[in-house]
Amino acid sequence: MFRRNDWFTRKKLVEVAKALYQQVDKSGLEFLGFTEDDFSVDIYPENELSVSVFQRMGSQWRYSFGGATGLDYNALPAIFDLLGIKKKERPQIFSDLQIMEYTALAEIHKSNK
């Protein structure tokens, strides 16, 4: 797998994480002509594995008195194995996961205020 550190790829990962964890009050938006599709995010093929890992890690959040603190990476090897992800692909997917984790934490804590 090639190394993807370009700005555009990171931006798409951030958009996916925001879409998954953003708290949006959609009530009344139908009146304005919005539909559920207006709130969807495209997942690019090069991000599919990373997003899949992130979604499966969704039950692995660690919490303290202040709320979510981050993902419990102890489950990550099992998820990699479950999805059949090759060892050489794992560092890049882990990097992508951290981008989405950071974004999700910002959204989670924003909605807790």
N, C-alpha and C positions, 0 to 999 in steps of 0.2 A: 504494500500500500504506500502511495506517495505521501509525503508530508504536506499537510494543508494548514498553513498558517496565514493564509491571505485574509484580508479584512472582510471580503464578501462572505466567505464561508463562516467566519465567526459571527457575522451579523445575522446570518440565517439561523444559526444555532441559538443565538440570543432570542430571536423572534419565536422560535419553537418553544423554548423554555417559558417565555412570557405568556404565550398562548395557553400553555398547560397550567400555569399557576396564577395568572392574573385574575383578580376578582372584578368582574364587569357586571354591573346591574343592567340587564338587557330588557327589563320590564319597560314597556311603553315605546320601545324602539320600533316595533312593528308599525305603529302609528306613523312613524316618520319614513317608513318604506324599507327598513333594514330587515334582513333575514339572518338566519343562523350562519349561512355561507359567508356573510360579510365579516364574520369573526374567525374564519379558518385561515390556516397558514400552510403554505406549500412546503413539503419536505423534499429537498433535492436528493437525487439518488446517492450522491457521495456522503450524505448525512444520515441515510436510513439506518445503518447499523448503530451509529452513535445515539440516535433518537430512540431506537428500540431498547438499547441498554438503559438509557435514562428512564424510560417509561417503566421498565421492569425493576428499576431501583426505587420506584416511587413508594414502596412500602418499607424502605430502609432508612428513613430520616431519623436522625438523632435529635433528641429534644433536651432542653434544660428549662429552668424557670423562665427564661426569656423567650422561649419558643424554639423553633427549629435552629439547629446549629450547623448541620451539614449531613451528608450521606455517610452511612456506615459502609466503608469500603470492604469489610470482611465478606460481604455477600458477592462482591464483584467477580472473583474467580469462578464461582458456581454459575453465575449468569453468562460469563464468557464461554464457559464449557457448554452450557445449555444451548447457546446460540451457535456453537461451533466456530467461534471467532479464533482465528489463527494467532499464535503468540506474536508474530511480527506486526499484526494490526492493532494489538492491544494498547501500546503506548499512545498512538494517535487517538484512539477511541477514548482512552482515559483523559487525555487533554481536552477533547471535545466535551466529555462528561463534566469536567470541572467548569468549563465555560457555562454550560447549562445550569449546573448546580449553583454557581454564584448568582446568576440571573434569577433563578427560582427563589433563592433566599431573599434577594432584594424585593421580589414581588410578595413573598409571604410576609415579610416584616412590614412592608408598605401597607398591606391590608390589615395588619394587626394594630395600626395606629389609630 
